């Protein structure tokens, strides 16, 4: 079979699995990136409002993280260490303790899992089930927790669940906050758990995201989160907050739950944890629930030495004081204001999410896809989310300069205007 190709992209169509996703809508051949800008092989630049699906909260190739990583590699630093003690792991743990855990009065231990968010969720569920000696987990509509079997059982998305080809057991699903008008789903959950004939088995854990990233930017209220936390404690279930996409500054604070007056028993983390886009995931677990014996849950890549290097720099650079958090608040105000303008262009559209994890529900997957396609053609990388992919979702790097941020939002607004004008023209025909 000939191995030459007529275009660089041919290899992807010829050899890469049909599971590829984002590249179908954005087929450019990207070659390098800096800050909030992606560049393709032809030299065209794109403002990045996807940020590795919130894996690049600090942007592409942060210079301080890059320099530290280059120095580590050039000095023959440990590249792979299983769970051995290494200097870089110790440095990361000390930085995380000093700047993240202690200021927030969190006594959690840190367990390094396999490198993905799904690994962290699987670990959290296993901890809860081992501690409580129960199997049932309460999860919620539109939640997304990963696509490995345990995490997938807790994921609501029917398309992804269908990919498993087998039963997904062990989860009872309840309505998320504000899922149905007038329904207090926390009160419903409490009533059902109090009723021995409700049919819900006593749960090992209650698992949710405070802002549902893939589910459509549904944001839980502090009051709902507090009620769910109280229910978990009352019924002996562990409270697991999935902060894989909503955490690490995305909603305005390092953890998405910081201003909600709750302390989760377990927190799952991944995506932007490394600071540099390197695979890294971990679970924070209260000491009394740290129940695994040595290697009872393990993985060859449980801790990425290169990610330890960059994660330490990220913590010390952005979270040693409140300066960065204050900047996030200012940018969130800009985003809310500009998305409000965009929403006003689409009848019935509404804002979703909070902090720098916001978007516009335009009510139609076709319209949302059209807006994103037009934005891409004009130099903006952006995607959709939601149960019907009807939400245009902004996940710009948190470090995006305000001028670049506004330029990206200008492109998005123009794309929405064009999509609506074209839609009205087609409707008139």
N, C-alpha and C positions, 0 to 999 in steps of 0.2 A: 504493500500500500504506500503511495507516495506520502512523504512527510513534509513537502514544501507547502506553503500556503499563500494565498493571494492577498490576504489582509491579516494584520495581527490578531483581530478578534476571531478569526476562523477557528482557532484552537479551542476556544470556549464552547462554541456551538458543536464542534466535533467531538470533544472529549469530556467536557464537564457535565456532571449530572443534571438532570432535569429539575432537581431541587433548587437550583440557583434562583434567586428571587430579585433583589434590588436591581441587578444589572439588566434585567429585561426592560425596565422602565427608563434606566439611565445608562445607555450602552457605551458611553465614552470610555476610552482606554486611559484610566488615570495613572499618572506616573510619579507625581510627588505632591507634597502638601506642606503648608506652613500656617500655623495659627488657625484661622477660620477659612482658609482658602485652599481648595483643591485645584490641581492643574492636570490637564490631560496631555496626551502625547503630542498633540498639535499645538500646545502652548496656550490653549484657552483656559481661563480661570473661572472657577465656580465658587460662590459663597456656600459654605457647608452649613445647612440647617438640619442635618441628620446626625452628624457627629458620632458615627458608628453606633447609632441607636442609643445614644447617651453613654457610649464607652469612651468618648473623647471630650469630657466636660472641660478639660483644660486646653483643648485644641490639639492640633497636629504638631508634633515635634517641638514641644516646649524646650527652649534652649538650655535651661538649667538641668532639666531631667535628661536631656540628650547628652550633655557634657558629662554628667555623673555616670551614665550608662557606658559611654565610650571609655571613660577612665577605668571603670570596673572591668570591662572586657579586655582592654589593652593591658591591664595589669594581671591578667589570668585569674580574675576573681571567679569564685565558684559559679558555675553555670547551672548545675543541677545537684541538689543535695538531699533528695528525699525529705525526711523530716529531721535530718541531722542539725545540730547547732551550727549556725554559720554567723559570721560577723554581720552580714547584711540583714539576715532575719532578725537578729538581736537589735540592730539599729532601727529597723522598721517598728518592731514591737515597742521599743522605748518611745519612739516618736508618737505612735498611735496612743499609747497610754498617756503620755504627757499632754498632748494637744487635743485629743478627742475624748478619751474615756474619763479621765480625772476631772476636767472642767465640767463634764455633764453628770458627774457623780454616778457613773456606771461601773459596776463591779464585774462585768462580764469577762469571761475568759475567751480567748481567740483560738478557733480551730480552723486550720487551713485544710481546705477540701480540694477536690479536683478543680480545674481552672475555670469552669463555667458557672453561671448562675444556677443552672439546673442541678449541678453537683451540690451547690450550697443548699438548695431546697430539699433535695433527696436526703442530705445529711440531717437537716432540721427535722424532717418528718420522722426519720429513724430515731433521733434522740427523744422526741416526744413520745413515740410509741414504746420505746424501751423503758423510759422513766415511768409512764403511767400504766404500762401493761394493758393498754387499750389500742384498738386499731383504727377507730373512726376519726376522721378529720373533717372539721367544718371549713368549707371554702365558699366562695361567693361568685355570683353571676359576673361574667365579663373579666374575671381574674385571669392573669396569665403568669404562670410560674415555671415554664420550661416544657420541653417535649420528650424528656426521658420518662419512663413509665410512671413512677411515683409522682413526679411533678406534673405530668400530663393528666393524671387522674384529678388533680386539683385545678387544672386549667379549664376554663369554660369554653374556649373557642372550638366549635364543632369541626371546622376544617382540620385543625391540628390534631384533635382527638381522633378523627377518622384515619389519620395516618398510622395509628398504632396497630390496627388489624386484630385487636383482641380487647377483651373487657378491661376497663379501668375501674378497679374497685377500691373501697376503703374511704370514700369521700361522700359526705352529705353536702349538697349545695343549697345555699340560702340566698335571698336577694341582697345585693350590696346596698349601701346607703343611697337613698333617693332613686332606687331602681324603678319603683312604681309609685305614682302620685298618691300621696296620703298614707303610704305604708311605712310604719316604723319597723324596719326589719330587725333592729336590735331587740325591740320588745317582742316580736314574733319569735325570735330565736330563744329568748329567755323563757317565754311561755312554753315552747316545745320541749326545752330541756328540763323544765320543771314538771312536765307531764309525763309520767312513766308509760303512758299509752300513746305517746305521739309518734312512736316508731323510729325516733332518732336515738342511736346508741350513744352512751356517754363518750364524749370526744377526748382523744389524746391531745388535740391541738385545735386552735382556731387560727387560720392563716389568711392574711389579706395584704394588699398593697394600699397605702393611704391615698395614692393617686394611681389609677389603673392605666398604665402606659399603653399597652397594646389593646386594652379593652375600650379605649375611646376617651381617655383623660377624665374619667369620672373621679372626682375628688371627694373623699369622705370628710364629713365635718368633724371637728374636734369632739363634739358631744357624742357622736355615734361611735367614734374610736374609744372614747372613755367608757361608754356603756358596754361595748364588746369586751374591753379589758376586764371590767368588773364581772361580766358573765363568765369569762374564762376562769378567773380566780375562784368564783363561787362554785363552779362545777369541776374544779381540779384539772382543767385543761391548760396546756401551755399556750401562751400568746406568742405567735410568730408573725413578725412584720417583715414582709418581703420588700427590702429597700434596694433592690438590685438596680432598678431604673430610676426610682424616685429619689434615691439618696445621693450623698456626696455632692451636696450643694444644689442639685437640680431644682428643688422646691424652695430654695432660699436659705436653708440651714444644712449642716452636714448630714444629719439624719432628717428624714421627712416628718418624723413624729415629735421633734424636739419641743415644739410649742403647744403640744396637746396634753401635757401632764400625764403621760403614761410611760411606763418602763417595760418594754417587751421582755419576755423570758428569753426569746431567741430573735436575732436579727440576721437575715441573709444579705450578703453583699457580694458584688462582682462588678462587671462593666467598668466604670471609671475608677475603681479602687486602685489600680496600678498607676493611674495618672497619665499613662503614656500609650494606652491602648493595648498593653500586654495582657495576656490571659492571667487572671488572678481572681480567686474567689475565697471567701471565708464565712464562717458562722460565728457570731457572738452569742455566747450562752452563759446564763447565770451559773455561778459555781455549783449550786445545788443540783443543777440539771446536767452537769458535765459527767455523763454516766458511761461513756465508752471506755473500755479497757484498751491497753496498748494495741494499736493496729486493728482494733475491732472494726473500725471504719477507716479505710486507707485509700491510697491512690498513688500511682507512680509520680504524678505531677502535683502532689499536695504541697504547694508552695513554690512559686516561681522566683528564683534568685534574682533574675534581672528585674522582675516586677517589684521586688522588695526595694531595690535601689531607687527606682523612679517614684514609687509610692512614698517613700520617706521624704524625698525632695518635695513632692506635692503637698504633703501634710505641713511640712515646715515652711514652705513658701506661701501657702494660701490660708492656713488655718491656725497659725501661731497667734494671731490677733483677730480683731473683728473687721479689719479693713475690707477684705474680700467679700465678706457677708454683706456689708453695707453697699458695696458695688452691685451685688446681686439684687438687692432690694430696688435700687434705682433702675436697673435694666428691666426688672419685672414690671415696674410701672410703665416703662416705655412699651413693653410688649402688650400689656393689657390694653393700653390706649390705642395702639395701632391695630391690634386684632379687633378691637371694637369697631374701628373704621371699616375694616374689611368685612366684618359680620354684617354691617349695615347695608352692604351692597347686595346681600343675598336674603331674600324674604324668608323669614323663619329661622335664619341661622342663629347660633348662640355660641358664646364663649365656653370653653371647657378647661379644666385643670387649674393649676396655681403655680406661682413663682415663675421659673423659666421652663416650666413644663406645661405649656398652654397651646391651645389650638382653637379652630373654629369648626363646629359641626355644621356642615352645609346641607345636611339632610339627604344627600345622594352620593352614592359611590361614584357614579359617572361624572358628576360635577367635580367632586374632590379630585378624582384622577385627572380630569381635564385641567384643573387649576395647577396641579403639581407638574403636569407635562409641559404646560406653557411656561411655568416658572423655570423648569430645567432648561428649556430652549433659550431662556434669557439669562442663564448663568446662576441659577439657584438650585441646590440639591435639597429636596424636601420630600417627605413621605406622608402617608395617611395611616390612620388607625381606626379602631372602632369595630363593632360587631358587623357592620356592613362596609367598612373602609370609608366611612362617610366624614371622618374628621381629618382636616388638614392640620398636621401636627408639627409644631416648631420645637426642635431640639438643638438649637444653636449651641456651640461651645460657650460655656459660661464666661470665658475670657474674651469673647468677641468684642473688639473695640466698638464703641457706640456708633461711630460713623458707618462702619461696616454692617452693624446690626440694623441700622435704619435703612441702608441701601438694600439689604436683603428683604426687609419688610416692604420697601417700595416695589421691588420686583414682584413680591407676592400679591400686593394690592393691584398692581397693573395686570397680573395674570388673572386675578379674580374678575376685574373689570372686563377684560377681553373674553373670558369664558362666559360671563353673563351676557355680554353683548352678542356673542355668537349664538348662545342658547336662545335668546329672544328672537334673533333673526331666523333661526331654524324653526322656532315655534310659529313664527309669522308665516313662513312658507307652508 
